[in-house]
């Protein structure tokens, strides 16, 4: 079994900065624009045994499929540290808007925006059968100004920090564009939240269908995916294989990231897709390759290191 060796975010940020100074003649760091464009071009290719991508602005380390002794399920985990908040981003199947009926596989979106690491989002697209009342604020722009009051909401601010608001009747009237004096860049509505401000969510809340989107089946054995923050500009993504109910998934997440500050569930089931350097790598079989579920949106991490001439 390969165990990820987590480097403290502050230390790694210093290392990335030092590397950037040494490599200054070869390229430069540029914060990414807060819009629907993508990240810096990638200069490495995917390989099934390649577990780490690193440049002066980002480090991603992913695991291969691993067995959990805590819940007796297999899982995948990725550890991500970025240099600048602009490197945690969202993208849509339709390049110019998030309110669209268009859906494509996650790799198509990830490749278009040069994602180093990407995952499925909250399925926010507007099409028959989808819960199209979800609030959609992406890359600093509000695309849909309604809310599903049942669902917890993840806000990602301009510093790259996570904030989670519980689903409630007050959610519609709350200001979701600013939090703690900072501008909100991305807001997602799927959930539920597994951890809020360091406090794990109660199992009764997690297992109630009242707090999960349609078809999420919190009590069922479903593939799950969450994104969490461990520290400044330091994140983890965890996904199960062969399914777990929501309470079991929380157990898994706490066993792998006991110090996380906020952990939030994104879409799962057949939508669970992890993409590394443009290739989908979780739950991949010959059957799933032929029947990959198409997505409306992704969350991703990009490089902000531009080589000379880019």
N, C-alpha and C positions, 0 to 999 in steps of 0.2 A: 504494500500500500504506500502511495506517495502522499506525504503530508505537506500542505502548504506552509511555508515559513513566512509568517506575516512580519513585515518590516514596519516599525512605527511610522506613521504618516509624516511626522515632522522630520524624522531622520531621513526618510526617503526623499522628501522634498529638498532637503539640503544636498543629498547625493545627486538628484536630478539637476539642481542648479549648478553644482560643480561640474557635472558632465557637460552641461550646456556651455560653460565657459571654455572648457577644453575643446569643444567641437565648434566654437564660434566661427572658425574659418570655413566650415563645411555647411553651415545652415544657421537658421535663427528661429527663436521662439516668437510667435505672434498670437496674441489672444484671438479666439475665433469670434466672428460677428454673431450677435444674437439675432439670427434670422433663420431661414430654412435652408441655407447652404450647408455644406458638410465640413469635414475636417481636412487636415493636411493629407496629401497623397501618401499611400502606403508603399513601402519599399521592401517589404518582406512578404513571402507567400505562406499560405497555410500548409502544414504537414501534420499528419495524425499524431505524431510524437512530439510536436512542438508545443511546449507548455507555457513559454514565457515570451512576451513581446515587451521590449523596452527601448525607449529613446529618451532624449533629455526632458520630455514633457509628460510622459506616461509610462507606467509599468503595469502590465496585466500578467497575472499568473493563474492558470486554470488547472483544475485537476482532471484526471481521467475518471471514469465511472468508479465509484467507491461504495463499499458496503457500510451502512451505519449499524453499529451495535446498539444504538439507542432505540431505534424504531424498526430495525430489521428491514430496511428498505435501502435501495441504492440511490445515490445522489451525485450531483455535480456541484462544484463550487469554484468561483473565480474571485480573486482578490485584485482590486484596482486602486491605484493611487494616481492622481493627476496633479499637474502643476497649477492649473488655472480653472476657475469655476466654469468657464465657457466650454470646457471639454466634456461636461455631462450634458447631453442633448437629447432631443426627440426628433423623429422624422415620420412622415406619412407615406402611405402608398402612392398618394397623389402629390407630386412635388410641390404644388403651390398652395395646398389647403389641407386641413385635417377633417373637413366636413365633406365627405365624398363617399360614393358607393364603391370606389375602386379598392380592390384587395389584391395583394401579391405576396409571394413567399418572403419570409424575413431576409433571406440572403440578397434578394433583389434590392430591397431598400438599403440594407447595410452596405452593399457595394457602391450604390449610387452616392452615398454620403461619406465614403471612406471610413467606415466604422472600424476601429480596432477590435472592439467587443460590443456586441449588441444582444438585445433580448426583446421578446414580444412586449408590447405595451398594454394598454387597458381596453383595446378593441373599441375605440371611440368613434369609428366610422358611422356614417348615417345610411343605413340600409334596412331592408325589411327584416324584422325579427330582432334587431339590435336595440338595446336600451338607449335610445338616442337622446335621453334627457341629461346625460352626464355632462358636467362642466368640462370645457376643453380650453385650457390656456397653454399654449405651446410656443416655445422660443420667444416669449415676451408678448405674444398676441393672443387675445381672446377670440376663439373661433366659434364657441357656443356658450351662451351666458345663461344656461339653465343648470339645475343641479338635481341629482337623485338624492333626496334627503336621507335615505336609508344608509348610504354608503360612506365609509370613511374616505377622506381625501388626503392625498399626499401633495404637499407644496414643496418645491425646490427653489430656494431663493438665489439671489445674485451672488452669494458667497459659496454656493454649492451645498448649503446646509438643508437638511430635511426637517420638515414640520408636518405633523399629522393632526388633522381636525376630525373629531368624531362625527359620524353622521347624526344629524338632528334636524329638528324643524327650523332651527336658527341658521342653518348652513346657507340657505338662499340669500339671507339678508346680510351676511358677513362680508367684509372686504377680503377678497381672495387674491387681490393683486399686490398687497403689501402685508408683511408680517414681521413683527419685531423691528420695524423701521427699515426693512429691506424689501426691495422689489422682488416679486415672485416671477420666475422665468418659466417654470413648467408646473402644471397642476394635473394630477391624474386621479381618476375616480374608479377604483375597482375594489381592492381590499378583501378582507379586513386588515387592519393593522395588527401585527403580531407583537410589536413592542412600541411604546410611546414614551419618549423622554426617559428611557432606561427601565421602564416598568412593563413587564409582560402582560399581555391582555388575558383576561379570565377565559377559561375554556368555554363557559356557558355562552359568552358573547361570540366567540369564534365559531361555535357549533350551531348557532342560530341562523337559519336561512334569512332572517330579517336583515342581517348585516352583510349579506353576500349577493353579488349580482345573479341575475337569472342564469340557470344552468350550472352555477358554480358548485353546487352540491357539497356543502361543508362537511357533511357526515359521510360522504362517499370516499371510495379509494380512487382518488384522482391524482394525476401529475400536478404538482404545484410549483410555483416560482415566486421568489421574493427578491427585492432589492433592499439593502440596508446600508446604513451609515455607521462606521466605527469611530471616525474622527474627522478632523478637517481634511476635506478632499480625499478621503479614504472610504472605500465602499466594498461591499461584497455582494455577490449574486449567488443564490442557492436554488437549485431545482431538484425535484425528486424524479426518480424513474420507478415505474410500476406502482405509483400512487401512494397516497397517504391522506387521512382525513385532516381537517384543519388543526385540530389539537395536536396530532402527531407531528405535523409539519412544524408547529411552534417548538415542540421538543427538540426536533432536529436542528432548527435554526439556533436555539439557545445553546445547544451542545457545541456548535461550530463557531458561534460568534457571541460568547457570553457577555462581552462588553459593548455590544451594539447599543446605540442610542435610540434609533428608530428603525423598524423593519416593517415593510409593507408588501402585501401580496398583490402581484399583477395577474393578468390572465393566465390560465393554466390549461389542463387537459390536453387536447390535441393542438392547442395553440402554443404550448411550451416549446420555445425555440431559443437556443443559445448559439450565437454566431461569432466565430473567432477568425479574424483576418479573411472575412468573406465567405466562410464555409460553416454550414450548420453541423454541429457535432454531437448533440445529445439525442438519445433515443433513435439513432439512425439505423434502420434496417432496409433491406431491399423493398419491403412492403411500404414502409413510411416514406422512402424516397419517391415512390410513385404516387403517394397520396398526401403530400405535404399540405397542411392547412394554410390557406392564404390569410394574411394579416392586414389590418388597416393601418397599423402604426408600430413603431419600435421606440425603445429607449436605448441610447448608445453612448459609448465613450470614444472620443476621437483624439488623434494626435494634434498638437499645435506646433509641431516642429517642421519648418519648411526648409528644404534643401536649396542650395544656391540655384537661382533661376526659376523657382516655383512661386 
